[in-house]
Amino acid sequence: MEKRKLNVLVGIDVYLPDTDGVINCMKNYIINSLGDVNITAIAPKNKKSHVDNLPYTIHRCKSMFVPFLNQYYGLPASDRKFAKKVRATKYDIVHIHSPFNMCKFATKIAMEQNIPIVGTFHSNFRMILQDVLSNKTLAESIVKSIGKAYSKMDEVFVCSEGVAEQIRSYGYKGKISYLPFGTELEKVDDVAPLKEEANKVFGLSPDEFLAIYVGRVVPLKRIDFILKALQIVKKKGKKFKFYIVGKGMDLKRLKRLSTRLGLDDRVKFLGFVPREQFPLINARADILLFPSIYDNFGLVKVEAAAYKTAGLFIKGTNAGDGITDGENGFLSDDNIEAFAEKIIYCIDHKDEMGRIGQNAQDTLYLHWRDATKEVVKKYYEIVENWQGRPENNNKNKTKSNKKSSKKISLKQNELEPNKKIKLS
C-alpha cells in the first residue's frame, strides 16, 4: 500500500527573489522533496514586480522593507487574508527556517493543529547582532529570545556539532538531529574543458594561479582579511589573481582598500555572476578563500568541491568543519600572516592541488537531492512517532470524562479558518 504523502508547512522570514544560504537551503529542500511530500510555503511579499512561478503552493504575507539589510521581512500577524489561506489546510508537520515573525506564526499553526514543529538552525545570530548593534548586552537578550523561539519546537536540525553547541548556548535544551547541507550543482569528473572555457571567458592564461571568494560582500565575511593577506603574498613576489564573486554593502569600501593595498593589478570584483557560470569559476579556481568565523556552514565549500577545488578556512570555525588540513582543504590560524603563508604554500605546491581538490570532492560534495532524502525521512519519522502535545491530550481527556457529545475532528473544513486569534 502506497504511503500517504505528508502535508508540510515550510516557512521563512526572507525569501525569493532575495537569495542567501538559508533561502537556498529552503528552496532546495522544497524542490527535491516534491515527489515525496506536499509542500505549502509561507514567506513575505517582495517587491510588487516579483511574480512567483513555482511548482509548489506559496502564500505571501504583508512585509516591510528593511533598508540597511536590503530585504523584505514578513508581517504575518497583521495579515488576516494570509492567515486564513494558511489555516485552510490541515498539515502534518511544520518546518521553519528562521526564528522571527514567521516562526511565531508557524508555531501558532502547529499548536492549533496539534502537530509537530521542527526548525533548521542556520545562522550565527549572536555574531550578527553584536556586529549590527555594537551592544553585547542587548545582542545577548535578543539571542536568548531566539533561544526561546526554538525551545517551542519539537526538534531542531543542525549541520554539525559546532552548530549544535551554538544553539545550546542560546538556551535550547530539546532534541537535535544532524542533517547535512548540499548543492544543486552536479559534480564533474573531468574539469579540464571547464577550465579551458573559463580561461576564455575570464581572460586568464592557463598557468595563472587563481584564488576566489564567492558569496555576499559584507563585513562579516572578512574579505578585507583576505586582501591584507594577499598584500603580503604579493610582497613575497608571488604571482596570482583573486576574483571576488558576489555583491553587497561592503563593495565600495573593499575596492578602496584593494587600491590602497596596491592590489588593483591582482584583484578583480566580478560582482553578480549568473549561476550558469559557477561551474566555470569554481573549476578554474586553484583555491577558494573563505576566512569567515561567522558562517555556520558555508555552502560555497560544497559548490567548489563539486569541481575539485579545495578551500582555505580558519581553524576551529564551523565553516571549516569537515576539513583536514592538507588533505581535502586547508586550515589557517586566525591571523593575516598565517593565512598568507597558506596561500603561498598553495601557489608553491600547485601540483598538489589536484589531489587535494579530488579529496574535497570525495569527502565534502553532497547534492541537495541526497540531503533532502534525510530531511523527508525525518518528517515521516517524527509524524509517525507523534503523540500529540501534553496540554492538548489533557484537554481531550477532560472532554472525554465529561462525555461530551461533540466529536473531535481534524477534517479540513472543521479547522475554523475564520476564527480570530491574537498573532503577536
N, C-alpha and C positions, 0 to 999 in steps of 0.2 A: 504493500500500500504506500502510495506516494506521501511524503511528509508535507504537512500543511506549511505554506510559506508564512513566515512571521511578518507582522506589520511593525516596522521600525520607524520611530520618530527620531530624526537626527537634527541637531541644532548648533548654531554658531553665532557669534556676535558680529563678525565681519565676514563677508563672503564675496563671491564672484560679482563683478569682474575684477575686484581687487584680488591680489594674489600674494601669498607668503607660504611658509612651510605648513602652517596649521590649515589654511584653506586648501592647499594642495593635498594634504592628508585626507581631509574630509571628502573632498571631491573624488579622490581615487578609491577610497573605501566604498563610496556610493556606487560609482561606475562599475567596479569589479564585483559588487555583491548583488546586482540587479537580477541575476538569474536564480538567486537563492532566497532572497527576501523581497518584500515590498517596502519601498522607501518613501517616506514623506520628509522633506527637508524644510526647516524653518530658518529664515535669515532676514536681515534688514533690507529695506528697499535701497537701491543705489540711485545714481543719477537718472533723471527722467528718460534719457535717451537709451538706457540699457533695457534690453528685452531678453528674457530668459528663453532659451531654446534648448531645453534639457530633456533627457529621456526618463525623467522621474518627476514626481509631483513636488513643487516647491511653493510654499506660502511665504510671502514677503510682508513684513510689518513696517509700520512707520519708523523713521530713522532720523538721526541728527548727524550733521557733518561735523567732524572734529578737525579743524584746520591744521593744527600742529602735527597730527597723525596722518592727515590727508585721507581719511577713511570715514565711512558711514557706519554708525553704531545703532543697533536696534533699540526700539522703544515699544516692546510688545505689550507692556502694561497699559498703554494708552491707546491701544488699537483694538476696539471691540469686534470689528468685522474680521480681523485677522484671527482673534481668539476663537470666534465662532467657527470659522473654517477649520481650524486645527482640531477643535473639540468634536467635529462631526465624524471623526474616525475613531474606532477603538483600536488601540495599539497593544502590542505585546511587550515592548521594551523601548526605553528612551536612551539615546546615546548623545551626550553633549560634549562639545569640543572647546568650550570656553566658559569661564566661571562668572559671567556678569549678568546683564539683564535677561538674555535668552536662557541662561541657566536657571534663573529664578522662575521664569515662566514654565520651562520644560519640567522643572522639579514639581511644580503645582499640578501639571498634567499627570505626572507619574503618581502623585499622591491621590488625585481624584479618581484615577482609573485603577488604583491598587496594582500597579505594575512596577517592575524593577527599573531603576535608572542607573546607568553607568556613565563614566566620563573618561576621556583621554586627557591626561595632564601633559601639556605640551611645553609651556613657556616658563622661563625663569623670571617670574613676576617680581620677585624681590629685587633683583638687579635692575630690571626695567624701571620700577617705581623709585628706587634710590637715585637712578640717573635722572629721571624726569622731575622728581620733587625736590631733590637735594636736601631731604629731611628724613633721616633714618627712622626716627620715631613714628612719624606719620606714615612712612612707607611700610613699616612693620605692622602698624594697626590695620592697614589695608590687606597685607599679606595674611593676617590672622582671619580677616573676614572672608578671604578667598578659601582659606582652610575650612571654614565653617560651611561654605557652599559645597565643597567636595565631600564634607562629612555627612551630608544628607544623601549621598549616593550609596548604592549598594556595593559598588565595586569600582575601582579606578584602574585604568590601563596605563602603563608606562613602558618606555623602551629600554630602560637599563636600571641597574641597581642604584647608580648615582642619582637618577631622577626620582627613584622611589625614596631615597633618603631625603631628597629635597621636599617632596610633598609631606613626608612625615614631619619635617621641621615646620610646616605650616599648621600642624595640629591634627592632620588626618590620621586616624587610627584604624581605619577599616581595611577591607580586603584589597590586595593589589595583585594584578596579573601582568606579566611581561609579554608585550606584543611588539614585534619589530616593525619598522617603517621601511618602505621600499621606494621604487621609482617606476614611472610608466615607460621609461626608456628601455629598449631592448638591448641586451648585451651583445657585443660584436666580437667575434673571434679574430677576424683579420682587419686590423685598424689601418693598415698601410694605405688603402685607397682614400680613406677619410683624411689622413694626414696630408696626402698629396693634394687633395682638393682644398683643404684648409690653407695650405701654403699659397694657393692662387687667390682664394677669397680674402685672406687677411694680409697678403703681401709679405710673406715670410720666406726665407731661404731654408732649405731642408736641415741645415746644420745649426740653425739658431736655437738656443735654449729658451723655451717659453714657460714662464710661470703665469698662473691665472688666479684671479679671485672671482667667484660667481656668487651673487646674492644682492641683498639690499645694501645700498651705500648709505649707511647710518653709523653714528659714532660707536655704538655698542659692538660693531663688527671688527673694530680696531684695524681698519685699513691704514690708518696713519702709522701704526706699529709696523706694518709690512713695509711701507715706504721708507721709514727710518732704517729698517734693517737692510733694505736694498741699497740705500746710500752707502752703507758700509761695504756691501758686496761690490759695488761699483768702484769704490776707493781701493779695493783689493785687486782691481784690474780684471775682474771677471766680466765676461760678455753675457748679456741676457736681454730678454724682452719681458715686460709684465703687462698683461691685459686685465683691465677691470671690467667685468661684465655685470651690468645692473645699473639702477638709478636710485636716487634717494636724496634726502635733505643735506647730506654731507658732501655732495658732489663738488660744489664751488670751493669749499674750504680745502678739500683734498687736491684739487687742481692747483690751487695757490701753493700748497705745501710741496707738491711734486716739483713745481718750478723753483721754489726756494731751496730744495734739496739737490737741485741740478739733475733731475731725472727725466726731464721732458723728452730726451732722446731715447729713453728706455721704456717709459710708461705710456700706455695708451688707454684712454677711457672710452670703451666701446658703447657705453650706455645700454639701452634696451637691445637685446639680441633675440630675434624670433626663435621660438622653441625648436623650429626645424634646423637651426644652425648649432644647437647644443652638441649634437654628435661631432661636428667638425671641431669646435673649440675644445671640447673635452678630450677628443682623440689626439689632437695636435699638441696639447699641453704636455710638458715634461713633469710638471708638479702643480698641484693645487695648493695654494697658500690659504690657511684658514686658522688664524690665531685667536678666534673668539673664545672667551671664557664665559660668555653669556648663554650661548646656544645649548639647548638640552639634547640636541642630536646632530643636526647639520645634514640635511638630505643631499647636499652637494657632494659629500664624500661617496655616497652610493651612486650618484649620477656619474661622477668621474670614474669610479671603479668599473662601470659598465663598459668603458672604453680603455681599460687597462692603464688608467692614470691614478697614481697614488697621491696622497695628500700629506701636508706637514701641519701638525696640530700642536697644541700646548699640553704638556704632561698634566695628568690629573683632571682634565676637563671632560665634560660629558660629550663634547664634540669629538674628542679623541678616543672615546670609548671603542674598544674593539681593535685598536691599532697596536701592533707590536713593532717597536722602533727598528727600522732596517729590514723588516720582513714584509709587511703589507702596507707600509707607510712610514712616516717619521714623526717623532715626538721631540719637542724642544722645551727647555726650561723657559719660564715666563720672563725672559728679558731679551731686549733687542739684539744684543751681541750674540747670544746663543742661537737665536732664530736665524741670524745672518750666517752663522757658521754652518748650520744645517743646510741652508740654501747653497752655500759654497760647496759643501760636500756633494750635493746633488749635481751641481754643474761639473765638478771634477770627476764624478763617477757616473757619467751619463750611460755607460754601458750596463750598469746595474739596474737602471730604472725600468727596463723591460721586464726583468724578473720580478721586481717589487710590484710593478703595475699588474702583472699577471696574478700575483698573490692577492692583490687588492680585489681583483675581480672574483677570484675563487672564494674569498672569505667575507667580503663586505656586500657584494651585489645581491639584491633581492628585488624581484618585481612586485608591484602592488597587488597583482592578482594572487600571488602566494601569501603575501602579508594579510590580504583581506580574507583568505580562507580561514586563517586563525581567528580573526575577529568574528566572522559568521559562526564559526564553531562555538565561540564563547557565547554569542547571542542565544543559540539553541540550548546550550548547557545551562545558562542562567535561567532562562524561561522554564525549562523542564524541571529545574530544582526549586522554582519559586513557590514559596509557601504563603505569600501574602504578607502584608505589614501587620505586626502585632496589634497595633491600635485598631486596624480595620477588622482583624479577626475577633478581637474582643467585642467590637460593636455588633458583629454578626452573631456572636454567641448570645448577647443581650437580647437581640431581636428574636432569636430562636427560643429563648427561655420565655419570652412574653407571648410566644405562639402567634406571632404576627401573621396575618393573612396575606401580607404582601410578599411576593417572591422577589428575591434579589436577582436581577438580570444584568448581564453585560452586553446585551444587544445594542447595536449601534444607535437605534432610534430611541433608546431609553437613557441616553447619557446627558440629557438636558443641555444641549449646546447653547441655549439662550440664558441659562442660569447666570446671574450676575455674581461674580466673586471679586474680592479685592486682590489685585495682582501685584501690588508692591507695598 
